[in-house]
Amino acid sequence: RMFVWIAHLLFLDEKAQTKGLIVVDDMADIGFWDYMTMLPIQVGISVDRFLISVTPLKAKNVVLMHRPKWAEIGYSLLSWFLTKKMKNRVTMVEKGQENDMMEKVVGGAKFIPIDFSDVE
């Protein structure tokens, strides 16, 4: 439900539609199965169809932090099929570079939620 509420809020935001969103995914301490089953399968399929078909939002950048080994392997396989433009929209944050990279990608501490990961 929270996703739906936030999504509707973003749909009404002109800047989210024109400038795009930066999605930050902190993958610390999560296993493959838990990550893939965060949403029930039917909800996940519905959200996926909805996002692909009618969403007026665009992802400006997807930031992946604290990637477990399974995510690194998965992205390295997936990257073979991504265009250069799509690869440029994915930022991999290496351990120890969280603060610097988040400052650069997101625009500063004022744009990072309090207590998000271990970013200061």
Secondary structure as the mmCIF struct_conf table of DSSP 4:
data_model
#
loop_
_struct_conf.conf_type_id
_struct_conf.id
_struct_conf.beg_label_comp_id
_struct_conf.beg_label_asym_id
_struct_conf.beg_label_seq_id
_struct_conf.end_label_comp_id
_struct_conf.end_label_asym_id
_struct_conf.end_label_seq_id
HELX_RH_AL_P HELX_RH_AL_P1 MET A 2 PHE A 11
TURN_TY1_P TURN_TY1_P1 LEU A 12 LEU A 12
HELX_RH_AL_P HELX_RH_AL_P2 GLU A 14 THR A 18
TURN_TY1_P TURN_TY1_P2 LYS A 19 LYS A 19
STRN STRN1 LEU A 21 ASP A 26
TURN_TY1_P TURN_TY1_P3 ALA A 28 ASP A 29
HELX_RH_AL_P HELX_RH_AL_P3 PHE A 32 MET A 36
TURN_TY1_P TURN_TY1_P4 THR A 37 THR A 37
BEND BEND1 MET A 38 LEU A 39
HELX_RH_AL_P HELX_RH_AL_P4 ILE A 41 SER A 53
TURN_TY1_P TURN_TY1_P5 VAL A 54 VAL A 54
STRN STRN2 ALA A 59 MET A 65
BEND BEND2 HIS A 66 HIS A 66
HELX_RH_AL_P HELX_RH_AL_P5 LYS A 69 LEU A 78
HELX_RH_3T_P HELX_RH_3T_P1 SER A 79 PHE A 81
BEND BEND3 LEU A 82 LEU A 82
HELX_RH_AL_P HELX_RH_AL_P6 LYS A 84 ASN A 88
TURN_TY1_P TURN_TY1_P6 ARG A 89 ARG A 89
STRN STRN3 VAL A 90 VAL A 93
HELX_LH_PP_P HELX_LH_PP_P1 GLU A 94 GLU A 94
TURN_TY1_P TURN_TY1_P7 LYS A 95 GLY A 96
HELX_RH_AL_P HELX_RH_AL_P7 GLU A 98 VAL A 106
BEND BEND4 GLY A 108 GLY A 108
HELX_RH_3T_P HELX_RH_3T_P2 ALA A 109 PHE A 111
BEND BEND5 ILE A 112 ILE A 112
TURN_TY1_P TURN_TY1_P8 ILE A 114 ASP A 115
TURN_TY1_P TURN_TY1_P9 SER A 117 ASP A 118
#
